């Protein structure tokens, strides 16, 4: 879920002509800094999507969590949305890439460039 939020906000910033690297630098100084930003942002900027935890594994885990929630009668609208986003990533051929490759989905939706903007 954090990866999807990260990809969405970073793509939004790129659409607003904010340099992704500068946006990340600012983000790191806020209360919203997190594992994804600290550990995945540089990889995104370098377009390094070598798998550590794949899109397929992410989908599996989201689905398992949603099944447990359903058994408990607990609605999961955010998880449902994130599952749909990662399902679209799979349809794009990103299954075996790292889950942060969700950035590529947002790049295609917004028509922006985020990945590979830093050498």
C-alpha positions as CSV (number, residue, x, y, z in Angstrom):
1,X,0.0,0.0,0.0
2,X,2.9,2.3,0.8
3,X,4.5,1.5,-2.6
4,X,1.2,2.4,-4.4
5,X,0.9,5.7,-2.5
6,X,4.6,6.5,-3.2
7,X,4.2,5.8,-6.9
8,X,1.0,7.8,-7.1
9,X,2.4,10.9,-5.3
10,X,5.7,10.8,-7.1
11,X,4.0,10.6,-10.5
12,X,1.7,13.4,-9.5
13,X,4.7,15.5,-8.5
14,X,6.3,14.7,-11.9
15,X,3.1,15.8,-13.7
16,X,3.3,19.1,-11.8
17,X,6.9,19.5,-13.1
18,X,8.5,18.8,-9.7
19,X,11.8,17.0,-10.1
20,X,11.3,13.5,-8.6
21,X,14.7,13.6,-6.8
22,X,13.9,16.9,-5.2
23,X,10.4,15.7,-4.2
24,X,12.0,12.7,-2.5
25,X,14.6,14.8,-0.7
26,X,11.8,16.9,0.7
27,X,9.6,13.9,1.5
28,X,12.5,12.4,3.6
29,X,12.4,15.3,6.0
30,X,8.7,14.9,6.8
31,X,6.6,12.8,9.1
32,X,5.6,10.8,6.1
33,X,9.1,9.3,5.5
34,X,8.9,5.5,5.6
35,X,10.6,2.3,4.6
36,X,9.6,2.6,0.9
37,X,11.0,6.1,0.6
38,X,14.2,5.2,2.4
39,X,14.8,1.9,0.7
40,X,13.2,2.1,-2.7
41,X,13.3,5.7,-3.9
42,X,16.9,5.7,-5.2
43,X,16.1,2.4,-7.0
44,X,13.2,4.1,-8.7
45,X,15.2,7.1,-9.7
46,X,17.8,4.8,-11.2
47,X,15.1,2.5,-12.8
48,X,16.5,-0.4,-10.8
49,X,13.6,-2.8,-10.6
50,X,15.6,-6.0,-9.8
51,X,13.4,-8.1,-7.7
52,X,13.6,-8.3,-4.0
53,X,9.9,-8.9,-3.5
54,X,8.0,-9.4,-6.8
55,X,4.7,-8.0,-8.0
56,X,3.4,-11.6,-8.0
57,X,4.3,-12.1,-4.3
58,X,2.8,-8.8,-3.4
59,X,-0.4,-9.8,-5.1
60,X,-0.4,-13.2,-3.3
61,X,0.0,-11.5,0.1
62,X,-2.7,-8.9,-0.6
63,X,-5.1,-11.6,-1.6
64,X,-4.3,-13.7,1.5
65,X,-4.9,-10.7,3.7
66,X,-8.1,-9.9,1.9
67,X,-9.4,-13.5,2.3
68,X,-8.7,-13.4,6.1
69,X,-10.5,-10.1,6.3
70,X,-13.4,-11.4,4.4
71,X,-13.7,-14.4,6.8
72,X,-13.8,-11.9,9.7
73,X,-16.4,-9.8,7.9
74,X,-14.0,-6.9,7.7
75,X,-14.2,-4.7,4.5
76,X,-10.9,-3.8,2.8
77,X,-11.6,-1.1,0.2
78,X,-8.0,0.2,0.2
79,X,-6.5,-3.3,-0.1
80,X,-9.0,-4.0,-3.0
81,X,-7.8,-0.9,-4.8
82,X,-4.1,-1.8,-4.3
83,X,-4.8,-5.3,-5.5
84,X,-6.4,-4.0,-8.6
85,X,-3.3,-1.7,-9.2
86,X,-0.9,-4.6,-8.8
87,X,-3.1,-6.8,-11.0
88,X,-2.7,-4.1,-13.7
89,X,1.1,-4.2,-13.1
90,X,1.0,-8.0,-13.8
91,X,-1.0,-7.4,-17.0
92,X,1.8,-5.0,-18.0
93,X,4.3,-7.8,-17.7
94,X,5.9,-6.6,-14.4
95,X,5.2,-9.8,-12.5
96,X,8.8,-10.8,-11.8
97,X,10.0,-7.3,-11.1
98,X,10.3,-5.7,-7.7
99,X,7.0,-4.4,-6.3
100,X,8.2,-0.8,-6.6
101,X,7.8,-1.2,-10.3
102,X,4.3,-0.1,-9.7
103,X,5.8,3.3,-10.6
104,X,5.8,2.1,-14.2
105,X,2.0,1.8,-14.0
106,X,1.6,5.3,-12.8
107,X,4.1,6.6,-15.4
108,X,1.8,5.1,-18.1
109,X,-1.4,6.5,-16.5
110,X,0.0,10.0,-16.1
111,X,2.3,10.1,-19.1
112,X,5.2,11.1,-17.0
113,X,8.8,9.9,-16.4
114,X,9.9,9.1,-12.9
115,X,12.0,6.0,-13.2
116,X,15.5,6.5,-14.5
117,X,15.6,10.3,-13.8
118,X,18.8,9.9,-11.9
119,X,21.9,8.3,-13.3
